[in-house]
Amino acid sequence: MSDTTTSGAATSGATDGVATGASVATVDLDAARAEALAAIAATAPGDADALDALERRYLGRRTSVAARAKEAIKDLPPAARPEAGRALSAFTAEIRAALDARRAGPVPAPVGPPPLDLTAGGHGRRRGHLHLVTQTRRALEDVFCGMGYEVVEGPEVEDDWHNFEALNIPPGHPARAMQDTLYVNLGEPEQVLLRTHTSPVQVRVMQARRPPIYVVVPGRVYRNETLDARHSPVFHQLEGLAVDRHITFGDLAGTIEAFVSAFFGRPVRSRLAPSYFPFTEPSAEFAAECVFCDGAGCRVCSHTGWIELGGCGLVDPNVFAAVGIDPERWSGFAFGFGLERVAMLRHGVEPIKTFFENDLRFLSAY
Ligand code: FA5
């Protein structure tokens, strides 16, 4: 209800928003409200004297509109008084709020989009980050660059000669069975394939350059393997090749120990155990002391104290012959290991498929 009709109240004229009747006085609160709000709006913001005068006129205790309406309510029949009281309260509250707002000063400009500040800095936009395998690869590249090696890359789709034959693995050699892969339908049948290791890049580098050669080759490789905790059909390797005068097995052992310690950030012992690769002679598997148990034996290292990382050896003279390097003048060593394996070891990640599942919890943890 917006009108209050009371009886018996005296009035002072239409400008007060008060109308008179013959025997009943009518205080027209609607008209008084409109008049008061217009008068408040016409007053300069912050003009305290003018606003005080308006407050006295509309809300004052003695002769204001509100005071007369209050008096008139007393003359109403009891049943009509509550409703008339609520209308008066609403009138009083609205006028007081308008007065207070006007006293507070100029109305601030409407809120819109903030002005464009070309000098403002950024606000920490969230960006992606490198995958753990890439981080591992880069960390190892740093280690080897510090030791004087150059990083080179080779094709993932390789020909049979570079992947097998030049590495002393002729057709029918048993080592081919251990590195079965996908063949690409290109050129002669079974001549183009997804490379099974990074070793063919050794061949490409030695074809293209003359010694001394110090390179590392990171990259993705493919094998027809069943996925298990530590084996994946697609994984990454890092290959190393050094060709120079008088390279010995001792240089290879020292290099492995140096890079393992640099990568793990503390002295970590490494171990070479006799093995066989057709393209190195002699050949070895190299392992690092388990960093989880410091060699004491635990679940991660299958209680051996060692974790196998890769293969290595001195470059076989047949490989030198295939690329036209004189094995009487030059000697070299090569090694290759799995990037996921060293990342698993360093960060305690298991199983290997964790690297490829794109689970955001894993991706954001590293
Ligand atoms: C080779 O691939 C040789 N080319 C390494 C080499 C280079 C020997 C130079 C001598 C000289 P091997 O198949 O053992 O070797 O693989 C080397 C390493 O790759 C393994 O020790 C392991 O760390 C990793 N690896 C092999 N297969 C897988 C797989 N399916 N999933 C994940 N990592 C693997």
Boltz pocket constraint, residues with backbone or C-beta under 6 A from the ligand:
constraints:
  - pocket:
      binder: B
      contacts: [[A, 196], [A, 197], [A, 198], [A, 199], [A, 223], [A, 225], [A, 230], [A, 231], [A, 232], [A, 233], [A, 234], [A, 235], [A, 236], [A, 237], [A, 239], [A, 240], [A, 277], [A, 280], [A, 284], [A, 308], [A, 309], [A, 310], [A, 311], [A, 312], [A, 313], [A, 334], [A, 335], [A, 336], [A, 337], [A, 338], [A, 339], [A, 340], [A, 341], [A, 352]]
      max_distance: 6.0
